[in-house]
Amino acid sequence: MTGIDINCDRITKRFGETEAVAPISVTLAAGQTTALVGPSGCGKSTILRMMAGLDVPDSGTITLGDEPPKTLARRGALAMAFQDPSLLPWRTVRANIALGAELARKPADDVDALIHLVGLSGFADHRPAELSGGMRQRTAIARSLISAPDVLLLDEPFGAVDAMTRRRLNTDLPPLWRSRGATTVLVTHSVQEAVLLSDRVLVLSPRPARLVEDIPVDLPGPRDNTCVDTAAFNALTRTVFAALEKNA
């Protein structure tokens, strides 16, 4: 897996009379994790959906490398994970993860290795109803990684689990996509999560979404939850909160 740049060139989006995204131009560097933060309903998920090719900008262009999102998606080089794991209830953990490779028309030779890496050893033959919320989300992330995507898009992937599970997932799962080199975009409402998991935080204004702050996250890695007690981490979270409050 090799990450590629994501280039947004003056993209806009409207839904009827509602302007969701004002012109935004930004390039996300290959192999980095970039977090999008902003008020609820500001257009974060709309931007992510346009990057995925699920929505099309009304004006402007998005290219992943030198290709449009749908081209990348068709050849299995783009994967997306949502807040709802959306697992198939009749499939086992192993079969749900393998589905990601099947849809991308790629071999699924390392499913069992990935099951071990996401901490689900012993649960490969369980179905979603037999899993906790955190286990289902681990399965969904593994499914998105099995196709070795160049671009990984995450829409509030840990938003539906309890605080302790979210804390564990924030430590356990990001090293997987970092080690595989994917260019990752994370939508989150949690400022702490954005700073902990990303190399860069983009702060968006209330709707219509405009890019109001571009904050690099220069923290040493590997990061875990002990990082949140450091002065450098707290200074960065204050910077992000200040940008959100200034543009509220």
Secondary structure, 3 states (H helix, E strand, C coil): CCCCCEEEEEEEEEECCEEEEEEEEEEECCCCEEEEECCCCCCHHHHHHHHHCCCCCCEEEEEECCECHHHHHHCCCEEEECCCCCCCCCCCHHHHHHHHHHHCCCCCCCHHHHHHHCCCCCCCCCCHHHCCHHHHHHHHHHHHHCCCCCEEEEECCCCCCCHHHHHHHHHHCHHHHHHCCCEEEEECCCHHHHHHHCCEEEEECCCCECEEEEEECCCCCCCCHHHHHCHHHHHHHHHHHHHHHHCC
